[in-house]
Amino acid sequence: MINKLEKLEEEIGYVFKNKNLLITALTHTSYAYENKVKSYERLEYLGDSILEFISSKYLFNNYENLSEGEMTKVRAYAVCEDSLFEIANKHNFSDFLYLGKSEKAGNSDKKAILADCVEAVIAGIYLDSGDISIVEKFILDNIKDKVEYGSHNVGLKDYKTVLQEKLQAHGEVFIKYEIINEQGPDHNKTFTAEVKCNGRSLAIGSGRSKKHAEMEAAKKALENMEEK
C-alpha cells in the first residue's frame, strides 16, 4: 500500500515523512470502525481551518477591490464542497480511499467523502511538514483559478436564481430540474439536465457535473425567454 501512496504523493507534490498521516487522511469512519484505526475526521477539522485561513489571506492580499462581503462570497465559492470534490478528482483521491465494507456496499455520498479527504490531506501536509508555506502552495495551486473566476463574478446572481425570479415575478410557480441523461466513465461523466416550469419543458443543458448541467439548462431557458 505504501508504494501505491507514492502515486498520490506525486499527484499532490508532497512526500510524507510520516506515511500514517496520509493514510489517516484517507480513512473514512466506516473503515476506521471496522478496523479499529483512526479516521480522517480530526484532520478534516484542522484542514478546514487551514483552508479558510490561507484562502482568506490570499484574497485579502491580492484582491484589494473586493469588500469584506465580496471576499466572503468568493471564498465560499472557491472552497465549497464542489470545488474540493474537483480537487480530489484532479488528483485521483478516489483511487486511494480506505472505505469500510458497509460504505462500499451502500450508496454513500462520495462527493462529500472526497471533499473531506482534501481538507484532511491539507492538515496532514501541515502537520508532517511543520511548514505553513508548503501547505499554502498546495492550496493555492488548486484554488487560484476558482478565486480568480469568483472575483469576476461576485455579486452576480447565478442563472438558476435569475430564472426563478423571472418565472415567479407574477406569482408562485413550480420549477423542477431533472437529470435526464449521463454519459461517459465515472471519472469523466457528462450530465444532461432539463428544467421545467409547471410541468412544461423550458430548456435542456449539459455539463461535467449535475450542478453545471442544471445551470446550463437555466441559462438556455433565459436565452429562450429573451428571444420571444
PEFEN-V978859 format. One record per residue. N is the residue number from 1. RES is the residue in three letters. OMEGA is omega in whole degrees, 0 to 359 (999 if undefined). D_CENTER is the distance of its C-alpha to the mean C-alpha in Angstrom with 1 decimal. Layout:
# PEFEN-V978859
n=N res=RES omega=OMEGA d_center=D_CENTER
n=N res=RES omega=OMEGA d_center=D_CENTER
This chain:
# PEFEN-V978859
n=1 res=MET omega=179 d_center=26.5
n=2 res=ILE omega=179 d_center=26.8
n=3 res=ASN omega=179 d_center=27.4
n=4 res=LYS omega=181 d_center=24.2
n=5 res=LEU omega=178 d_center=22.2
n=6 res=GLU omega=178 d_center=23.8
n=7 res=LYS omega=178 d_center=21.7
n=8 res=LEU omega=178 d_center=18.5
n=9 res=GLU omega=177 d_center=20.2
n=10 res=GLU omega=180 d_center=21.1
n=11 res=GLU omega=185 d_center=17.6
n=12 res=ILE omega=177 d_center=16.4
n=13 res=GLY omega=178 d_center=19.7
n=14 res=TYR omega=179 d_center=21.0
n=15 res=VAL omega=182 d_center=23.7
n=16 res=PHE omega=172 d_center=24.0
n=17 res=LYS omega=178 d_center=27.5
n=18 res=ASN omega=184 d_center=26.8
n=19 res=LYS omega=181 d_center=25.1
n=20 res=ASN omega=177 d_center=25.0
n=21 res=LEU omega=179 d_center=22.4
n=22 res=LEU omega=179 d_center=20.0
n=23 res=ILE omega=179 d_center=21.1
n=24 res=THR omega=181 d_center=20.5
n=25 res=ALA omega=181 d_center=17.0
n=26 res=LEU omega=186 d_center=16.4
n=27 res=THR omega=179 d_center=18.6
n=28 res=HIS omega=182 d_center=17.6
n=29 res=THR omega=180 d_center=20.0
n=30 res=SER omega=179 d_center=21.6
n=31 res=TYR omega=181 d_center=22.7
n=32 res=ALA omega=181 d_center=23.7
n=33 res=TYR omega=183 d_center=25.9
n=34 res=GLU omega=185 d_center=27.5
n=35 res=ASN omega=176 d_center=28.3
n=36 res=LYS omega=176 d_center=29.0
n=37 res=VAL omega=180 d_center=26.6
n=38 res=LYS omega=175 d_center=24.0
n=39 res=SER omega=182 d_center=20.4
n=40 res=TYR omega=190 d_center=17.4
n=41 res=GLU omega=181 d_center=17.5
n=42 res=ARG omega=177 d_center=19.6
n=43 res=LEU omega=178 d_center=17.7
n=44 res=GLU omega=180 d_center=14.4
n=45 res=TYR omega=181 d_center=16.4
n=46 res=LEU omega=181 d_center=17.7
n=47 res=GLY omega=178 d_center=14.5
n=48 res=ASP omega=180 d_center=13.0
n=49 res=SER omega=179 d_center=16.2
n=50 res=ILE omega=180 d_center=16.3
n=51 res=LEU omega=179 d_center=13.0
n=52 res=GLU omega=181 d_center=14.2
n=53 res=PHE omega=183 d_center=17.6
n=54 res=ILE omega=180 d_center=16.8
n=55 res=SER omega=178 d_center=14.6
n=56 res=SER omega=179 d_center=17.3
n=57 res=LYS omega=181 d_center=20.0
n=58 res=TYR omega=179 d_center=18.8
n=59 res=LEU omega=181 d_center=18.6
n=60 res=PHE omega=185 d_center=22.0
n=61 res=ASN omega=189 d_center=23.6
n=62 res=ASN omega=182 d_center=22.5
n=63 res=TYR omega=183 d_center=22.3
n=64 res=GLU omega=181 d_center=25.6
n=65 res=ASN omega=183 d_center=25.7
n=66 res=LEU omega=176 d_center=22.9
n=67 res=SER omega=179 d_center=24.1
n=68 res=GLU omega=181 d_center=22.7
n=69 res=GLY omega=180 d_center=21.2
n=70 res=GLU omega=177 d_center=19.6
n=71 res=MET omega=179 d_center=18.2
n=72 res=THR omega=180 d_center=16.6
n=73 res=LYS omega=180 d_center=15.0
n=74 res=VAL omega=179 d_center=13.8
n=75 res=ARG omega=180 d_center=12.4
n=76 res=ALA omega=179 d_center=10.6
n=77 res=TYR omega=187 d_center=9.1
n=78 res=ALA omega=184 d_center=8.3
n=79 res=VAL omega=179 d_center=6.9
n=80 res=CYS omega=182 d_center=5.4
n=81 res=GLU omega=180 d_center=3.6
n=82 res=ASP omega=180 d_center=2.2
n=83 res=SER omega=179 d_center=2.7
n=84 res=LEU omega=177 d_center=3.3
n=85 res=PHE omega=177 d_center=3.5
n=86 res=GLU omega=178 d_center=5.1
n=87 res=ILE omega=179 d_center=6.9
n=88 res=ALA omega=179 d_center=8.0
n=89 res=ASN omega=179 d_center=9.3
n=90 res=LYS omega=182 d_center=10.8
n=91 res=HIS omega=175 d_center=12.7
n=92 res=ASN omega=181 d_center=13.5
n=93 res=PHE omega=184 d_center=12.7
n=94 res=SER omega=179 d_center=13.6
n=95 res=ASP omega=188 d_center=17.1
n=96 res=PHE omega=181 d_center=17.7
n=97 res=LEU omega=172 d_center=16.6
n=98 res=TYR omega=181 d_center=19.6
n=99 res=LEU omega=177 d_center=19.6
n=100 res=GLY omega=181 d_center=22.7
n=101 res=LYS omega=181 d_center=24.9
n=102 res=SER omega=182 d_center=24.1
n=103 res=GLU omega=179 d_center=20.4
n=104 res=LYS omega=184 d_center=21.0
n=105 res=ALA omega=184 d_center=23.5
n=106 res=GLY omega=178 d_center=21.5
n=107 res=ASN omega=184 d_center=18.7
n=108 res=SER omega=178 d_center=16.1
n=109 res=ASP omega=182 d_center=12.5
n=110 res=LYS omega=179 d_center=11.2
n=111 res=LYS omega=181 d_center=7.5
n=112 res=ALA omega=180 d_center=8.3
n=113 res=ILE omega=182 d_center=10.5
n=114 res=LEU omega=177 d_center=8.6
n=115 res=ALA omega=177 d_center=6.1
n=116 res=ASP omega=181 d_center=9.6
n=117 res=CYS omega=178 d_center=11.1
n=118 res=VAL omega=178 d_center=9.4
n=119 res=GLU omega=179 d_center=10.9
n=120 res=ALA omega=178 d_center=14.0
n=121 res=VAL omega=176 d_center=14.5
n=122 res=ILE omega=178 d_center=14.4
n=123 res=ALA omega=179 d_center=17.1
n=124 res=GLY omega=179 d_center=18.9
n=125 res=ILE omega=180 d_center=19.3
n=126 res=TYR omega=182 d_center=20.6
n=127 res=LEU omega=182 d_center=23.0
n=128 res=ASP omega=184 d_center=24.2
n=129 res=SER omega=185 d_center=24.9
n=130 res=GLY omega=185 d_center=25.9
n=131 res=ASP omega=183 d_center=24.9
n=132 res=ILE omega=181 d_center=22.3
n=133 res=SER omega=180 d_center=22.7
n=134 res=ILE omega=179 d_center=21.5
n=135 res=VAL omega=177 d_center=18.2
n=136 res=GLU omega=179 d_center=18.0
n=137 res=LYS omega=179 d_center=18.4
n=138 res=PHE omega=182 d_center=15.5
n=139 res=ILE omega=184 d_center=13.1
n=140 res=LEU omega=176 d_center=14.7
n=141 res=ASP omega=186 d_center=14.9
n=142 res=ASN omega=182 d_center=11.1
n=143 res=ILE omega=183 d_center=10.4
n=144 res=LYS omega=182 d_center=13.9
n=145 res=ASP omega=179 d_center=13.4
n=146 res=LYS omega=179 d_center=10.6
n=147 res=VAL omega=181 d_center=13.1
n=148 res=GLU omega=179 d_center=16.0
n=149 res=TYR omega=181 d_center=14.7
n=150 res=GLY omega=181 d_center=14.0
n=151 res=SER omega=179 d_center=17.4
n=152 res=HIS omega=184 d_center=19.2
n=153 res=ASN omega=181 d_center=17.8
n=154 res=VAL omega=180 d_center=17.9
n=155 res=GLY omega=178 d_center=20.2
n=156 res=LEU omega=178 d_center=20.1
n=157 res=LYS omega=178 d_center=19.4
n=158 res=ASP omega=186 d_center=17.1
n=159 res=TYR omega=181 d_center=19.2
n=160 res=LYS omega=179 d_center=18.8
n=161 res=THR omega=180 d_center=20.1
n=162 res=VAL omega=180 d_center=22.9
n=163 res=LEU omega=180 d_center=23.9
n=164 res=GLN omega=181 d_center=24.1
n=165 res=GLU omega=180 d_center=26.3
n=166 res=LYS omega=183 d_center=28.5
n=167 res=LEU omega=182 d_center=29.1
n=168 res=GLN omega=182 d_center=29.8
n=169 res=ALA omega=183 d_center=32.1
n=170 res=HIS omega=178 d_center=35.2
n=171 res=GLY omega=182 d_center=34.1
n=172 res=GLU omega=174 d_center=31.7
n=173 res=VAL omega=180 d_center=30.3
n=174 res=PHE omega=181 d_center=28.1
n=175 res=ILE omega=183 d_center=25.1
n=176 res=LYS omega=174 d_center=23.2
n=177 res=TYR omega=182 d_center=20.4
n=178 res=GLU omega=175 d_center=20.8
n=179 res=ILE omega=186 d_center=19.2
n=180 res=ILE omega=179 d_center=22.5
n=181 res=ASN omega=174 d_center=21.7
n=182 res=GLU omega=179 d_center=19.4
n=183 res=GLN omega=176 d_center=20.5
n=184 res=GLY omega=180 d_center=19.9
n=185 res=PRO omega=184 d_center=19.0
n=186 res=ASP omega=184 d_center=16.0
n=187 res=HIS omega=183 d_center=14.2
n=188 res=ASN omega=183 d_center=15.1
n=189 res=LYS omega=170 d_center=15.5
n=190 res=THR omega=182 d_center=16.6
n=191 res=PHE omega=176 d_center=16.6
n=192 res=THR omega=183 d_center=19.4
n=193 res=ALA omega=176 d_center=19.5
n=194 res=GLU omega=177 d_center=22.6
n=195 res=VAL omega=181 d_center=23.1
n=196 res=LYS omega=175 d_center=26.4
n=197 res=CYS omega=184 d_center=28.4
n=198 res=ASN omega=177 d_center=31.0
n=199 res=GLY omega=181 d_center=30.9
n=200 res=ARG omega=180 d_center=31.4
n=201 res=SER omega=180 d_center=29.1
n=202 res=LEU omega=182 d_center=28.0
n=203 res=ALA omega=177 d_center=25.8
n=204 res=ILE omega=179 d_center=23.6
n=205 res=GLY omega=181 d_center=20.6
n=206 res=SER omega=178 d_center=18.5
n=207 res=GLY omega=182 d_center=15.0
n=208 res=ARG omega=174 d_center=12.7
n=209 res=SER omega=179 d_center=10.6
n=210 res=LYS omega=180 d_center=12.4
n=211 res=LYS omega=180 d_center=11.1
n=212 res=HIS omega=178 d_center=12.3
n=213 res=ALA omega=178 d_center=15.4
n=214 res=GLU omega=179 d_center=16.2
n=215 res=MET omega=179 d_center=15.9
n=216 res=GLU omega=178 d_center=18.2
n=217 res=ALA omega=178 d_center=20.5
n=218 res=ALA omega=179 d_center=20.8
n=219 res=LYS omega=180 d_center=21.5
n=220 res=LYS omega=177 d_center=24.2
n=221 res=ALA omega=178 d_center=25.7
n=222 res=LEU omega=179 d_center=26.2
n=223 res=GLU omega=179 d_center=27.8
n=224 res=ASN omega=180 d_center=30.1
n=225 res=MET omega=181 d_center=31.1
n=226 res=GLU omega=182 d_center=32.0
n=227 res=GLU omega=184 d_center=34.2
n=228 res=LYS omega=999 d_center=36.3
